[in-house]
């Protein structure tokens, strides 16, 4: 995943966007906006209908969300894979309330 983060950073540098737009607050706002665009693909539809009608758009929005999430990690000097693994490990040790 670090290689992917490096590719994203290279893409941003090629366009001179890295210094202008690579701040955690701005990236978090952009991530939220992209997540809203993903949600819009499902609005007023069942999951099945949305996937049938909007599969390509949904996947594009998922990619946008993932790119922004990785950019946030990168801007903070973190490895995306490492923080995901740490989060999963923490989730495994949680005791979930029983109903």
ZIURMO-V382461 format. One record per backbone hydrogen bond with DSSP energy under -1.0 kcal/mol. NH is the residue of the N-H (numbers start at 1). CO is the residue of the C=O. E is the energy in kcal/mol with one decimal. If there is no record, write none. Layout:
nh=NH co=CO e=E
nh=NH co=CO e=E
This chain:
nh=5 co=1 e=-2.4
nh=6 co=2 e=-2.5
nh=7 co=3 e=-2.1
nh=8 co=4 e=-2.4
nh=9 co=5 e=-2.4
nh=10 co=6 e=-2.5
nh=11 co=7 e=-2.3
nh=12 co=8 e=-2.3
nh=13 co=9 e=-2.4
nh=14 co=10 e=-2.4
nh=15 co=11 e=-1.1
nh=16 co=13 e=-1.4
nh=17 co=12 e=-2.9
nh=21 co=17 e=-2.7
nh=22 co=18 e=-1.3
nh=27 co=23 e=-2.8
nh=28 co=24 e=-2.5
nh=29 co=25 e=-2.1
nh=30 co=26 e=-2.3
nh=31 co=27 e=-2.8
nh=32 co=28 e=-2.2
nh=33 co=29 e=-2.2
nh=34 co=30 e=-2.6
nh=35 co=31 e=-2.5
nh=36 co=32 e=-1.9
nh=37 co=33 e=-1.8
nh=38 co=34 e=-2.1
nh=39 co=35 e=-2.4
nh=40 co=36 e=-2.1
nh=42 co=39 e=-1.5
nh=45 co=42 e=-1.9
nh=50 co=46 e=-2.7
nh=51 co=47 e=-2.7
nh=52 co=48 e=-2.1
nh=53 co=49 e=-2.9
nh=54 co=50 e=-3.1
nh=58 co=54 e=-3.1
nh=59 co=55 e=-2.5
nh=60 co=56 e=-2.1
nh=61 co=57 e=-2.3
nh=62 co=58 e=-2.5
nh=63 co=59 e=-2.2
nh=64 co=60 e=-2.2
nh=65 co=61 e=-2.5
nh=66 co=62 e=-2.5
nh=67 co=63 e=-2.7
nh=68 co=64 e=-2.5
nh=69 co=65 e=-2.3
nh=70 co=66 e=-2.5
nh=71 co=67 e=-2.3
nh=72 co=68 e=-2.2
nh=73 co=69 e=-2.0
nh=74 co=70 e=-2.7
nh=75 co=71 e=-2.9
nh=76 co=72 e=-1.1
nh=77 co=74 e=-1.9
nh=78 co=73 e=-3.0
nh=83 co=79 e=-2.3
nh=84 co=80 e=-1.9
nh=85 co=81 e=-2.6
nh=86 co=82 e=-2.5
nh=87 co=83 e=-2.1
nh=88 co=84 e=-2.7
nh=89 co=85 e=-2.5
nh=90 co=86 e=-2.2
nh=91 co=87 e=-2.5
nh=92 co=88 e=-2.1
nh=93 co=89 e=-1.1
